[in-house]
Amino acid sequence: MEETNIKNWKFGFIYYNPADPLFFVKKPNDTGATINFGNKRILFLLIAIAIIAYALA
């Protein structure tokens, strides 16, 4: 599986792989899932959530 490639994990907990189309990937130690920070659509979603949270604060 592509998400198990260790070079795509930064600092052991941030997954970054622009070539991977998945939004969510399983963590290598099977303790859950994380988002693919290399996916541009996820970055737009996170920015939108941050803007909404800032506007509501």
Secondary structure, DSSP 8 states (H G I E B T S, - for coil): -GGG-GGGEETTTEE--TT---SEEE-TTSS-EEEBTT-HHHHHHHHHHHHHHHHH-
